[in-house]
Amino acid sequence: MSLESYLAFVAAALILTMSPGPSILLGMVHALHFGSKRTLFTALGDITANLIQMLLVAIGLGVLIANSLFAFQLLKWCGVIVLICMSLRMLRTAPAAAGPVTPDVPSSRPARLFLSGFLVAFGNPKALVFFTAFFPQFIDPTADLGPQLLLMCPTMAALDFAFVMLYAAGARAAFGFLRAHPGLLNKVGGTALMGAAGFLAFAR
């Protein structure tokens, strides 16, 4: 693709990825609970799901999701259930003593954080619809599709990763005082995730 098309894609992707969504919200909650460094695994799960969604779009399944109400609703409600389960678990968790979270706590382990980030991102069907509608605006149909996607997909993933981490660091800096009140932190985090579930539930 031409340099002009790529720069236009980067500018548009920059604006779109900075808009808060369920994945960014989850990253903020994890940053408050486990610290910004551990949120790296949440962000990695998020971009892994996004790269798979981009691959699905590339092979045409994104078009199916975009045009099939059943497929969209099925994926959407799976995402809603994941967010509700995370929210309820957080709301029901007894307040822990203030202080750093140790690697022995199951919910803070890298694999668990990665899986949470992956499920929240993959359970958002709007991403598939978005990629299906967004990518063709910048693709040159007269050129090979593969090299263009190999440039666009990692760029999109890198921007997404950067903003998840930026929001996480911002939440940690702005609301770090909540760590001194674990019960309140659980309520705030659980309520935020429940709100994200409600937002996704009303997605059309």
C-alpha positions in Angstrom: 0.0 0.0 0.0 1.1 3.6 -0.6 2.7 5.6 2.2 -0.2 8.0 2.1 -2.8 5.2 2.5 -0.8 3.7 5.4 -0.5 7.1 7.2 -4.2 7.7 6.8 -4.9 4.2 8.2 -2.6 4.9 11.2 -4.4 8.2 11.9 -7.8 6.6 11.7 -6.8 3.6 13.8 -5.2 5.9 16.4 -8.5 7.8 16.9 -10.5 4.6 17.0 -8.3 2.6 19.4 -8.1 5.4 22.0 -11.9 5.1 22.5 -12.5 3.2 25.8 -14.2 -0.1 25.4 -14.5 -3.3 27.5 -10.9 -4.3 27.0 -9.5 -1.0 28.1 -11.9 -1.0 31.1 -10.7 -4.5 32.0 -7.1 -3.3 31.7 -7.8 -0.4 34.1 -9.5 -2.8 36.6 -6.5 -5.2 36.5 -4.1 -2.3 36.9 -5.8 -1.2 40.1 -5.9 -4.8 41.4 -2.6 -6.2 40.3 -0.4 -3.3 39.0 0.5 -2.0 35.6 3.2 -4.6 35.0 0.8 -7.5 35.3 -1.7 -5.8 33.1 0.8 -6.5 30.3 -0.6 -10.0 30.2 -4.2 -8.6 30.0 -3.2 -6.4 27.0 -1.4 -9.4 25.3 -4.6 -11.4 25.6 -6.5 -8.6 24.1 -4.3 -8.1 21.0 -4.1 -11.9 20.5 -7.9 -12.0 20.2 -7.8 -9.0 17.9 -5.2 -10.6 15.6 -7.4 -13.7 15.4 -10.4 -11.5 14.6 -8.5 -9.8 11.9 -7.5 -13.2 10.5 -11.1 -14.2 10.5 -12.0 -11.1 8.6 -9.2 -11.8 6.1 -10.7 -15.2 5.3 -14.2 -13.9 5.1 -15.8 -15.0 8.4 -16.1 -11.3 9.4 -18.5 -10.8 6.6 -20.7 -13.6 8.0 -20.8 -12.1 11.4 -21.6 -8.7 10.0 -24.5 -10.1 8.0 -25.8 -12.8 10.3 -27.9 -11.6 13.2 -27.7 -15.1 14.9 -23.9 -15.2 14.7 -23.6 -11.7 16.0 -26.0 -12.3 18.9 -24.4 -15.6 19.8 -20.9 -14.1 20.0 -22.2 -11.0 21.8 -24.0 -12.9 24.5 -21.0 -15.1 25.1 -19.0 -11.9 25.8 -21.7 -10.5 28.0 -21.7 -13.8 30.1 -17.9 -13.6 30.5 -18.1 -10.0 31.7 -20.9 -10.8 34.1 -19.0 -13.8 35.6 -15.9 -11.6 36.1 -18.0 -8.9 37.7 -19.8 -11.2 40.1 -16.6 -13.0 41.1 -15.1 -9.6 41.9 -18.1 -8.4 43.8 -18.3 -11.6 45.9 -14.6 -11.8 46.7 -13.8 -11.0 50.3 -11.6 -7.9 50.7 -7.9 -8.8 50.9 -5.4 -7.1 53.0 -3.9 -4.0 51.4 -0.6 -4.5 49.7 1.0 -6.0 46.6 -0.6 -9.0 45.1 1.7 -12.1 45.1 2.2 -14.4 42.2 0.5 -17.2 44.3 -2.9 -15.5 44.0 -4.7 -17.4 41.2 -6.4 -14.3 39.8 -3.1 -12.5 39.4 -1.3 -15.2 37.5 -0.2 -14.3 34.0 -2.2 -17.1 32.3 -5.4 -16.0 34.1 -4.9 -12.3 33.2 -4.1 -13.3 29.6 -7.2 -15.4 29.3 -9.4 -12.7 30.8 -8.1 -10.2 28.3 -8.5 -12.7 25.4 -12.1 -13.6 26.3 -13.3 -10.1 26.8 -11.8 -9.0 23.4 -12.9 -12.1 21.5 -16.4 -11.9 22.9 -16.9 -8.5 21.4 -18.5 -9.1 18.0 -18.4 -5.4 17.2 -14.6 -5.8 16.6 -15.3 -8.3 13.8 -17.9 -6.0 12.3 -15.5 -3.0 12.7 -12.6 -4.7 11.1 -14.8 -5.9 8.2 -16.0 -2.3 7.5 -12.8 -0.5 8.4 -10.0 -2.3 6.7 -11.4 -2.2 3.1 -11.3 1.6 3.2 -7.5 1.5 3.1 -6.8 -1.6 1.0 -5.7 -1.3 -2.5 -7.8 -3.9 -4.4 -5.3 -3.9 -7.3 -2.4 -5.0 -5.1 -1.8 -8.3 -3.2 -3.9 -8.5 0.0 -1.4 -10.4 2.1 1.3 -7.8 2.4 -1.2 -5.1 3.1 -2.8 -7.1 6.0 0.7 -8.0 7.3 1.3 -4.2 7.6 -2.1 -3.2 8.9 -2.9 -5.9 11.4 0.3 -5.5 13.5 -0.1 -1.8 13.4 -3.7 -2.0 14.7 -2.6 -4.5 17.4 0.3 -2.3 18.5 -1.9 0.8 18.9 -4.5 -1.2 20.8 -1.9 -2.6 23.1 -0.4 0.8 23.7 -3.8 2.4 24.7 -4.8 -0.5 27.0 -1.5 0.1 28.8 -1.8 3.9 28.8 -5.3 3.7 30.3 -4.1 1.1 32.8 -1.2 3.3 33.9 -3.5 6.3 34.1 -6.0 4.4 36.3 -3.2 3.2 38.5 -2.0 6.8 39.0 -5.3 8.4 39.4 -7.1 5.8 41.5 -4.2 4.0 43.2 -5.6 5.2 46.6 -8.4 2.6 46.2 -5.8 -0.1 46.9 -5.9 1.0 50.5 -9.6 0.1 50.6 -9.8 -3.4 49.1 -13.5 -3.8 49.7 -14.2 -0.6 47.8 -11.8 -1.6 45.0 -13.7 -4.8 44.5 -17.0 -3.0 44.3 -15.7 -0.4 41.9 -14.1 -3.0 39.7 -17.0 -5.3 39.7 -19.5 -2.5 39.0 -17.3 -1.3 36.1 -17.2 -4.7 34.5 -21.0 -5.1 35.0 -21.4 -1.8 33.2 -19.2 -3.0 30.4 -21.5 -6.1 30.1 -24.5 -3.9 29.9 -22.9 -1.8 27.2 -22.1 -4.9 25.2 -25.6 -6.3 25.7 -27.2 -3.4 24.0 -24.8 -3.5 21.0 -26.7 -3.8 17.7 
